[in-house]
Amino acid sequence: MEPATIENTNPRHDPTPPVPVRTWRHGSVFVATFLGAWLGLELTATSPPVAASAAAALLAAGAVLTGSAMLTSQESPVEVARRIGLRRPNARGLLAATLVGTAVVATYVAGAALLGIDLEVRANWPTVLVGVLLFHGMAEELVWRGYAFSHLRSRHRFWRAIAWSVPLIAVTHVPIIAGNGIAIGAVAVLTAAVTCLPFAYLWERSGRTVWAPAIVHGMQGSWQLFERTYADEFSLLVMGTSIVVPLSAFLFRRRFFEARIPDALGAHRSGGKPTINPKGIQP
């Protein structure tokens, strides 16, 4: 007997494909896999990230995601890689992400100059740069957009999938709340919740691949290239820039990306051949 399906029949909404009704077991596997991958990141992270620790984090998270998929759905590593967004990048998505990321870095530097803040580049900046791009760019985006958001998006419309991401954001920020208090923890949760909007948008518009959000997320972490001898005002500048500037991704509309949106779930069902959602994001 074929599993029951849930269909989106409202023509005003993007046509999210029918998906099997999920039991508590499927939800438990999703949450356990996400938390396992996130824990892999937390246990291997350093501050600032360097090349070796970031590579370890990427391998740890990838091992959890691949192992879970192979055990629960018997997917091959290649199928898992495609499903979590490691497919051919969208050139226009890469261009949009590079422009947004460059604006973030430029705001850091220009803002510091305007505020009269001296920035000292770390002596080991090359390995920190690699670490930032690997950890914040690839490792975190594979877990958040590649796995978590793509799972939610295959079952919900875009904005509802965003809403369902917030509880996951809150859970992963519990250590910050416990270590630094509710006020700082709440600011961290708010920052993460707001920045997930442009990252998810770039993921969606660039063919549901991780490359575009990984570029912006990695460049967003470039402030770690500087020694922490800077004034407190620079920390506020980084926080404000990280929240506001990435939202410029929404200036790149559907026509810029040519509105070709492969469906992750459809690709999984069709043996890795993505289907196309011609309407993309709808309110």
Secondary structure, DSSP 8 states (H G I E B T S, - for coil): ----EE----TTS-----EE---HHHHHHHHHHHHHHHHHHHHH--SS--HHHHHHHHHHHHHHHHHHHHHHT---HHHHHHHTT-S---HHHHHHHHHHHHHHHHHHHHHHHHHT----B-TTHHHHHHHHIIIIIIIHHIIIIIIIIHHHHTTS-HHHHHHHHHHHHHHHTHHHHHHH-HHHHHHHHHHHHHHHHHHHHHHHHTTS-SHHHHHHHHHHGGGGGB-TTS-HHHHHHHHHHHHHGGGGGGGS-HHHHTT-EEEHHHHHHTTS--EEESS----
